[in-house]
Amino acid sequence: MNGNVLMAGSQEVVSPEVTTGTGVANAAKVILFNDEWHTFEEVINQIIKATRCGMDKAELLTWEVHNKGKSCVYDGDMPECLKVSNILEEISLNTKIEF
């Protein structure tokens, strides 16, 4: 169970941790921006390489980047976000890490 256990009288009270969807407190996010130079296939393949997600998720993320101009393609702790961002940038994709 996540959180701290506190005693309130004779009852146990659990104080939940603040987390993001990854279960990591203080998680960062990798934002991928659209460009006019990379093909859909290049972006999909690089997202798969960087995040280890499946083809379906990579395709959805790529379409979101294309249609909205950007997308959060990964969230987690900072060291993992840096790895994901570096892999995406291997082919000169534009990324940003946000908190």
N, C-alpha and C positions, 0 to 999 in steps of 0.2 A: 504494500500500500504506500502511495506517495504521501509526503507531508510529514509534519512533526506531530508527535503524540503528546497531548497535554492532559493533565488530570484536572477535571472540574468537579470538585466534591468527590463523589464516589464513581463518577462516570468518566470514561475515556473520550476525549474530544480530539479529532484529527484535523489539523490545520493543513489545507491543501497547498501544494507548491504551485507557483505561477510558472506555466510552461507554454510552449507553442505546440503546434501539431506534431512535432517530432519528439516531444517529451523532454526537450532540453531547455532548462531554464536559461533565460537571457539569450535566446537563439538569434542568429543573424540570418539574413535572406540574401540569396544571389538573384539579382535582377538582370535579365537578358534583354537587350534592346534590339529593335528591328534595324535592318540596313538594306541597301539595294544591291549588295554585291554577292551575297551567299545564296545558294539554291536551298530549297526546302530540304532536299536530301542531305546536303552538307550539315545543316543546322540540326536536323533530326539525329544524324549519326553522332554528332559531337555532344548533343545532350545525353544520348545513351551512354557514350563513353565517359562523360563527366559525372553523371548522376547514377548510372547503373540501373536506370528505369527501363521499362519495356517499350517496344515500338509504339504501342497505342498511346501511352502517356507522352512520349516524346513528340508524336505527331500533334496531339492536342496542345502541348506547350508551344510548339512551333507555330501553329495556327493562331494562338493567342498573341504571340509576339507579332506576327504579321498583321493581325487585325487591330490590336490595341496599341501597338508601338513598343510594348514591353510586357514582360511577364516574370513573376517569381518562379524560377525553375528549380529552386532548392532552398530548404531552410534547415538549419542545424547549428552546431557549435562552430565557432570562428575558424579553427584549423581545417575543418571539413569544407566550409564555405570557401576558404582560400584555395583549397585543392580544386574544387569544382570550378571556381572562377578561372584559375590558371589553365585548366584543361579546355574550357570554352574559348579562352583567349589564344590558344595554340594556333587557331585558324583565323585569328584577328576578329573574333566576335567581340562586341562591346558589352561589358558587364559592369555592375556596380554592386557592392555589398552594403546592405542597410541593416540597421538594428530595429 
